Each structure stands twice: as C-alpha cells, then as structure tokens.
Amino acid sequence: MSCCCFGSSLVERRRDHANTIEDANAVSLRGDIRIFSYNELQSATNNFNASCKLGRGGFGTVYKGILRDGTQVAVKALSAGSKQGVNEFLTEIQTVTNVRHPNLVELVGCCIQRNNRILVYEYVENNSLDRALLGPKSESIKLDWSRRSAICIGTARGLAFLHEELEPHIVHRDIKASNILLDKDFVPKIGDFGLAKFFPENITHISTRIAGTTGYLAPEYAMRGQLTKKADVYSFGVLVLEIVSGRSSAKLDWEGTQKFLLEWTWQLYEGGQLLKLVDPEMGEYSEEEVLRHIKVALFCTQAAAGRRPTMTQVVDMFSKHNRLNEKELTPPGFYQGSGRLSSNMPSSNKASTSSTTQLLGSPDSITEVTAR
C-alpha cells in the first residue's frame, strides 16, 4: 500500500512548524512527547487518503502513515473538536505518553495545530482482534487456542496495569475486540486507553453516547452511569467469551433463542454444556483450559459489580494452579438496550445488584450505545 508523499515545499514545512510552535505556546514538555505538524501527518498519510484508512471508531478515524524517516505509525484524527487549551491538552497527553507496558499501545506523539487534535501511535501489524476474529473470512486470521489464550491473558495484564499499577489509575470505558490490537507476534495491545480525556465535558461525561458498545456494557454503567473498574472487568469477561467462541457479543438468536452471547453462555453453564460455545474454527484445544477461561469470564460478568474480581485476580484465575470456587459464582446481569436489566439471579440475591430493574428517564438520556 502506498500512502505517503512528501510533496510539501520547504517554505510550507517551515511555516507549518512555526504555526505548531506558536500553537504549543512554548509549553514545557516532559517525557518523550513528540509534537507533529499537521503537514507532516498529512504527507505521511497521503492527505489522509482512504487507501491508508485502518479503521474508524467512536473517537476518530485511524490511518496508516509513513514518516519521513520511514517509521510506520497509526494516525488517529479525533472526530470531536476539543475545547481544551493547548497546555491542558498537552498535560493529559503527557500522562498517557509516559505509560509503558507490553500490552498497551504506545502513544508516539500528537498534533495540536490550530483546531486539529491528532494522535500518533505505534503501528501494530495485525490490526485489531475484531478483524482477526470476527471479520470477513477473507480478512480473518487463523487463531489457534494457544494464541487465543495468550490474547486473553495479555489483555488482562494490560488492564491490571491500568487499574492497579498506574498512577493515576485509568478506567478504559470501552474494552472490546476492536480496541485490542495484535502485533506481528499476536501479542495483544490495548488501544484508546485514557482517550476520553481528550474531549470536552459534554462528550467525555460517563453518561454520553460514547459510553460503550452494545453487548459489552456492564448493566450498572449502562443504566445508571456508574463507572468503576468493575465495568471494565465486565467488558473483559464478554471479550473472553468472544475469543473462545469466535462470535459477536451483540448478536442475538443463539440456537433459536433470543439471547446475547453472555446469556447463552450462562444457559450452557447451567446445563453443563459449556464446550458447545467453542469456536469450531479453533482446532485442537485443552478442554480444561477452555472451560477455565469461560468460567473466569462468568466470574467477571456477575450482575453485582462487587462480586467481580479485580483484574490482578483475573490474571491469577487463568492459572491452572488456582482453583476456581464455583460455589461463589452468581449469574450475570444483562443490559438489554431497552432500559431493562435482566438477570437469572434468585430473588434473594437480586437485592445485591441494587434496584436497577427500571431506568430513570429514557434509555438514551443515560447512554446511547454504539452498535457493532
């Protein structure tokens, strides 16, 4: 794919650089932030050409770019205009730029010229897990069990770092297959962490339309805007089910039943038929390991947020040396997208989820989720 041209004149590049410096307002930069000019990124992506487009999400469109030194990058042009000043924007960029972990996508730099807010990330060769796992067969990549298990565990480690090791802690808000990128060795890297910080208050608020994605939303978050680390844990649990099954969490109608993937999984668990969930395209696998992964996912998606494990605990639960106490496992809660919370919990346990059977106001006033 050819998606770079370096046709800008020297005069234009100097003018562009001067504007960038002026816009940056002589901010004292810390860490390894690199400030790109708009013309530099425009050239790298062949004027943000459609042939360079890698994907589009709720935050913006991502393009493959090639810098003048030959470095490949992913260029994300944010889709919402930020009302932040340059100093504030750069302060938040610095927080994310200094985050380093093998399972997080590295932020290389940004562009803050005029009204543009563009982020530049490391380029990840195998694109998103969504495309590899759930995309058209022509684009899908063969993911055997060892790769799928490694993706689950690596993603859990990345989230554990964001939640428990990083200061200040970061709640991702939108863990899903399209936000998990795969490098050349299929090592998972979480993208878009901390990205909601870059938007004005009317966009970043936890009860807005960019809150999350259908099928992944924790019920307490979707219905009442209660955002905690446990909302990420819930989304991660749903993601694990997608990885094991090779199926979309948002799809209804499993074996003739109007159920989401999580609901169907719980039905199979109660019937002792969990292996029916396994993707037939996966090839050979360890039944013990697969069952453990599915059960860990069910622990992560319990209706009561307080019953869900932390991500550090999740990493430990994946190990065969740790016994899962299934007597402590309670049914998951399901956000049905119609202002209702569904749960198979016995009435004696439902109180622990608080009364979320009715939504205060119309569903869209709480969260307008993004369909997949």
C-alpha positions in Angstrom: 0.0 0.0 0.0 1.4 3.4 -0.9 0.2 6.0 1.4 2.9 8.6 1.9 4.1 11.5 -0.2 6.5 14.2 0.8 5.4 16.9 -1.6 5.2 19.9 0.8 7.7 22.6 -0.1 10.4 23.7 2.3 8.6 27.0 2.8 5.4 25.3 3.7 7.1 23.0 6.1 8.8 25.9 7.9 5.6 27.8 8.1 3.8 24.8 9.4 6.4 24.2 12.0 6.3 27.8 13.1 2.5 27.6 13.5 2.9 24.4 15.5 5.4 26.1 17.9 3.1 29.1 18.2 0.1 26.9 18.9 2.1 24.9 21.5 2.5 28.3 23.3 6.0 27.4 24.5 4.7 24.6 26.7 7.4 22.9 28.8 7.2 19.3 27.7 8.1 16.4 29.9 8.7 12.8 28.9 9.0 11.7 25.3 6.2 13.6 23.7 6.8 14.3 20.0 4.9 17.2 18.5 4.0 16.7 14.8 2.9 19.4 12.4 -0.3 18.9 10.5 1.5 18.9 7.2 3.9 16.2 8.4 1.0 13.9 9.2 -0.9 14.9 6.0 2.1 13.9 4.0 2.6 10.7 5.9 -1.0 9.6 5.2 -1.1 10.9 1.6 -3.6 13.6 2.7 -5.5 11.2 4.9 -6.3 9.1 1.9 -9.0 6.4 2.1 -6.4 3.9 0.9 -4.5 4.4 4.1 -7.5 4.0 6.4 -7.1 1.3 9.0 -10.4 1.7 10.7 -12.9 4.0 12.4 -14.1 4.1 16.0 -16.1 6.3 18.3 -13.2 8.6 18.8 -12.0 9.1 15.2 -10.6 7.6 12.1 -7.2 5.8 12.0 -4.8 5.9 9.1 -1.6 4.2 8.4 1.2 6.7 7.9 4.9 6.6 7.0 7.0 9.3 8.4 9.9 10.9 6.6 12.4 8.6 8.3 10.4 5.6 7.2 8.8 4.8 10.5 5.3 3.3 10.2 2.7 4.8 12.5 -1.0 4.8 13.1 -2.5 8.3 12.9 -5.8 8.9 14.7 -7.6 12.1 13.7 -10.0 12.8 16.6 -13.6 13.2 15.5 -14.7 15.7 18.1 -13.3 19.2 18.4 -11.7 19.7 21.7 -12.4 22.9 23.6 -9.3 22.4 25.8 -6.4 24.8 25.7 -3.1 23.6 24.4 -1.5 23.5 27.9 -4.3 21.3 29.3 -4.3 19.0 26.2 -0.5 18.5 26.4 -0.7 17.8 30.1 -3.1 15.0 29.5 -1.1 13.7 26.5 2.0 13.6 28.8 0.1 11.3 31.2 -0.7 8.8 28.5 2.6 9.1 26.7 4.6 8.1 29.7 2.6 4.9 30.1 4.7 1.9 29.1 3.5 -1.8 29.2 3.9 -4.6 26.7 0.1 -4.9 26.4 -0.7 -1.3 25.8 -0.4 0.6 22.5 2.4 3.2 22.7 1.5 6.8 22.0 4.3 8.3 20.0 3.1 11.9 19.8 0.4 14.3 18.7 -0.6 17.3 16.6 -2.2 20.3 18.2 -2.0 22.7 15.3 -4.9 25.2 15.1 -8.1 23.2 15.7 -6.6 19.8 14.9 -6.2 17.2 17.6 -4.4 14.2 16.2 -2.7 11.3 18.0 0.1 9.3 16.6 0.5 5.7 17.8 2.9 2.9 17.2 1.8 0.8 14.2 0.6 -2.6 15.1 1.0 -5.1 12.2 -2.0 -7.5 12.6 -4.7 -4.8 13.1 -7.5 -5.4 15.6 -8.7 -8.6 17.3 -12.1 -7.7 15.9 -10.9 -8.0 12.4 -8.9 -11.1 13.1 -11.6 -12.9 15.0 -14.9 -11.6 13.8 -14.2 -10.0 10.4 -14.9 -11.4 6.9 -13.3 -14.8 6.3 -11.1 -13.2 3.7 -9.7 -10.9 6.4 -9.7 -13.3 9.4 -6.6 -14.7 10.7 -6.2 -18.3 12.0 -6.2 -18.0 15.8 -5.5 -21.4 17.4 -6.1 -22.0 21.1 -2.6 -21.0 22.3 -2.9 -17.6 20.6 -6.4 -17.0 21.9 -5.4 -17.9 25.5 -2.3 -15.6 25.2 -4.6 -12.8 24.0 -6.9 -13.2 27.0 -4.1 -13.3 29.5 -2.1 -10.4 27.9 -5.2 -8.2 27.7 -5.9 -9.0 31.4 -2.4 -8.0 32.3 -2.7 -4.7 30.4 -5.9 -3.9 32.2 -4.5 -4.8 35.6 -1.7 -2.4 34.9 -4.1 0.4 34.1 -6.3 -0.3 37.0 -3.9 -1.1 39.8 -0.3 -0.2 38.9 -0.5 3.0 37.0 -0.9 6.3 39.0 -3.4 7.8 38.5 -5.4 4.7 37.6 -7.2 4.6 34.3 -10.6 3.1 33.6 -10.8 2.3 29.9 -14.6 2.6 29.5 -14.7 0.7 26.2 -13.0 -2.6 26.3 -14.0 -4.5 23.1 -12.4 -6.6 20.3 -11.8 -3.6 18.1 -9.8 -1.8 20.8 -7.4 -4.8 21.2 -4.7 -4.7 18.6 -2.3 -7.5 17.7 1.3 -7.0 16.9 3.4 -9.2 14.4 3.6 -11.9 17.1 -0.1 -11.6 18.0 0.8 -10.0 21.4 -2.4 -8.1 22.4 -2.1 -4.3 22.9 -5.0 -2.3 24.4 -5.7 0.9 22.5 -7.6 4.0 23.3 -6.9 3.9 27.0 -7.3 7.3 28.6 -8.6 8.7 25.2 -11.8 10.0 26.7 -9.8 12.7 28.5 -9.2 14.5 25.2 -12.8 15.6 24.7 -14.8 18.4 26.2 -17.0 17.7 29.2 -20.2 17.3 27.2 -18.5 14.4 25.3 -16.3 12.8 28.0 -19.1 12.5 30.6 -19.7 8.9 31.6 -23.4 9.1 30.6 -23.0 10.1 26.9 -23.3 8.3 23.7 -19.6 7.2 23.6 -20.0 5.3 26.9 -19.5 1.9 25.3 -20.6 -0.7 22.9 -23.7 -3.0 22.8 -23.0 -6.4 24.3 -20.1 -5.2 26.4 -21.7 -2.8 28.7 -21.9 -3.6 32.4 -25.5 -3.1 33.5 -24.8 -0.6 36.3 -22.8 1.6 33.9 -25.3 1.4 31.0 -28.3 2.1 33.1 -27.1 4.4 35.9 -23.8 5.8 34.7 -21.9 4.2 37.5 -18.4 3.9 36.1 -15.8 1.9 38.1 -13.0 -0.5 37.3 -15.6 -3.3 37.6 -17.3 -2.0 34.4 -14.0 -2.8 32.6 -13.9 -6.2 34.2 -17.4 -7.0 32.9 -16.5 -5.9 29.4 -13.3 -8.0 29.6 -15.4 -11.1 30.6 -17.6 -10.6 27.5 -14.5 -10.2 25.4 -13.1 -13.6 26.6 -16.4 -15.2 25.5 -16.0 -13.8 22.1 -12.4 -15.0 21.9 -13.4 -18.5 22.9 -16.5 -18.7 20.7 -15.4 -16.6 17.7 -18.8 -14.9 17.8 -20.0 -11.4 18.3 -21.4 -10.5 21.8 -24.0 -8.2 20.2 -25.6 -11.0 18.0 -29.0 -12.3 19.1 -30.6 -15.7 18.4 -28.3 -18.5 19.6 -29.8 -21.9 18.7 -33.2 -20.3 18.1 -33.3 -18.3 21.4 -33.4 -14.5 21.6 -30.3 -14.2 23.7 -27.0 -12.4 23.7 -23.8 -14.4 23.8 -23.4 -13.9 27.6 -27.0 -15.1 28.3 -26.5 -18.1 26.1 -23.2 -18.9 27.8 -25.0 -18.9 31.2 -27.6 -21.2 29.9 -24.9 -23.6 28.7 -23.2 -23.4 32.1 -26.4 -24.3 33.9 -26.9 -27.2 31.5 -23.3 -28.4 31.8 -22.7 -27.9 28.1 -20.1 -25.1 28.0 -18.0 -26.8 25.3 -20.8 -26.1 22.9 -19.5 -22.5 23.0 -16.1 -23.3 21.5 -15.4 -21.9 18.0 -15.2 -24.9 15.6 -12.5 -23.0 13.6 -10.1 -23.1 16.6 -8.7 -26.6 16.0 -7.4 -28.7 18.9 -7.6 -27.3 22.4 -7.3 -28.3 26.1 -10.9 -28.8 27.4 -9.7 -28.0 30.9 -8.1 -24.7 29.8 -11.1 -23.6 27.7 -13.6 -24.4 30.5 -11.4 -22.3 32.9 -11.4 -19.3 30.6 -15.2 -19.4 30.1 -15.7 -19.7 33.9 -13.3 -16.8 34.5 -15.4 -14.8 32.1 -18.6 -15.6 34.0 -16.9 -14.5 37.3 -16.1 -11.2 35.5 -19.7 -10.6 34.4 -21.6 -11.3 37.6 -24.6 -8.9 38.0 -23.3 -7.4 41.2 -20.2 -5.4 40.5 -18.8 -6.0 43.9 -18.7 -9.7 43.2 -16.5 -9.4 40.2 -12.7 -10.0 40.7 -10.1 -7.3 40.2 -8.0 -7.7 37.0 -5.0 -8.8 39.0 -7.2 -11.6 40.5 -8.3 -12.4 36.9 -4.7 -12.9 35.8 -4.2 -15.3 38.7 -7.5 -17.1 38.0 -6.3 -18.0 34.5 -3.5 -20.1 36.1 -4.3 -23.8 36.4 -2.6 -23.8 39.8 -5.5 -21.7 41.2 -8.8 -23.4 42.0 -12.0 -21.6 40.9 -14.6 -21.6 43.7 -17.7 -22.0 41.6 -19.9 -22.0 44.7 -19.2 -18.3 44.8 -20.3 -17.7 41.2 -23.6 -15.9 40.7 -25.5 -15.3 37.5 -24.6 -12.4 35.2 -26.7 -9.3 34.6 -27.6 -8.3 31.1 -28.3 -4.9 29.8 -30.9 -5.4 27.1 -30.7 -1.9 25.5 -34.3 -1.1 26.4 -33.9 0.3 29.8 -34.2 -3.1 31.5 -31.7 -5.2 33.4 -32.2 -8.9 33.1 -30.7 -11.4 35.5 -31.3 -15.0 36.3 -30.4 -14.4 39.9 -32.6 -15.8 42.6 -34.7 -13.1 44.3 -32.7 -13.4 47.4 -29.6 -12.3 45.5 -31.1 -9.6 43.3 -31.0 -7.0 46.1 -27.2 -7.1 46.0 -27.3 -5.6 42.5 -29.5 -2.7 43.8 -32.8 -1.9 42.2 -31.9 -1.5 38.5 -35.0 -3.1 37.0 -36.2 0.3 35.8 -34.3 3.1 34.2 -34.7 6.6 35.4 -35.7 8.6 32.3 -35.4 7.4 28.8 -32.6 4.9 27.9 -30.9 7.4 25.5 -30.7 10.0 28.3 -28.4 7.6 30.2 -26.4 6.1 27.5 -26.6 5.8 23.8 -24.5 2.8 23.0 -22.6 2.1 19.8 -23.9 -0.9 17.9 -21.4 -3.4 16.5 
